[in-house]
Amino acid sequence: MRRPGDEGDREGSAQQADQAHLDELAKMRRRRAGKVGVALGLVLVLFVFVVRNDERVPVDFVFYTRQARLIWVMVTCAVLGGIAGFLLGRPGKQFRFHRKPDEPPEDA
């Protein structure tokens, strides 16, 4: 049996759910914008640091030494470090502990 106020209550709860969803989306956008801002700031600091250090320096390889601009040494190190961090931190390739098949799950 329906009461007169039931439909209004459903609409109100649907509006509250919609508002909660919109609030969550806005929060996610702010968080993403913050991360992008931090990343851009770090790139800017790296760029200024590299540009200010453009003198030639000796780079000692295993079998020979060569003069190179410090800017290229730092850019190469940053790129190699980024590649190494990506390869070591890929989500699908991380080490995970697995339980033995004969053990029951912990929450059962």
N, C-alpha and C positions, 0 to 999 in steps of 0.2 A: 504494500500500500504506500502510495506516495504522499508525502507531506508537502505543503505549499512551499516551503523554503528549501527543498532538496536541490532543485535545479540551480538556484543561485549559489548554493554552497559548492556544487561541482564546478561551476564556472569560476568561482573565486579560487578554488584550489588549483584549477588548471592555469589560471592567471599567475598564481604564486609559483607554480612549477615553471612556467615560461619565464618569469622574472628571474628565478633562481638560475635557470639555464643561461639567460643573457648575462647575468652577473658573473657566472663562471667563465663564459667566453671573454668578457671584458678583462677579467683577472688574468686569463691566459695570454691575451694580447699584450697587457702591460708587462707581464713577465718576459715574453718574447722580445718586446721592445727594449727592455733592460739588458737582456743578453746581447742583443745586436749592438746596443750602445757600448757595452763593455768591450766587445770584440773589435768594433771600430776604433775605440780608444787605444787598445793594445796595438792594433795595426798602425795607427798614427804614431805612437811612441816608437815602435820599431822602425818605421820609415824615417823619422827625424834622427834617430840614433844612427842609422845606417848612413844617411846623407852627411851627417856631421863627421863621420869617420871614413874619409875617402883617400887617405894617404896610402902609399905603397908600403907593403910589409913583406918580409920573407915568409914564405909558406914552406914548411919542411915536410915533404912527402917521404916515403920510405927510402927510395933510391936517389932522389934528387931534391934540390931546393929551387924554388922559383919565386920571383917577385910578383905579387898580385895586389890589386887594390883591396883594402880592407872591406870595402862595401860588398865585393863579390864573395869574399870569404864568409861574411856574416849572412848574406842572402842564401848562399849554398848551405850553410849550417842550419838556417831556419827551415829551409825546404826539406832537407834530410831529416831534421827533427820532427817536422810535421808528418812526413811519410812514416817514420818509425813509430810515432805516437798513434797514427791511424792503424797501422798493421798490428801493433801490440794491443790496442784497445777495441778491436772489432767485437761487437756483442756476440756474434755467433762462434767466435773462436776462443772465448775465455774458458779457463779451467773451472769445471763445476764438480762438486761432490755428488756422487750418485749412491743411493742406498742399494743394498744387496736385494735381489729379487725375492728372497725368502723372508725378508723383514716386513712386518706389517707397517702401514703408514703411521706416522706419529700421532695424527689427530683422530685415529680410529679407535 
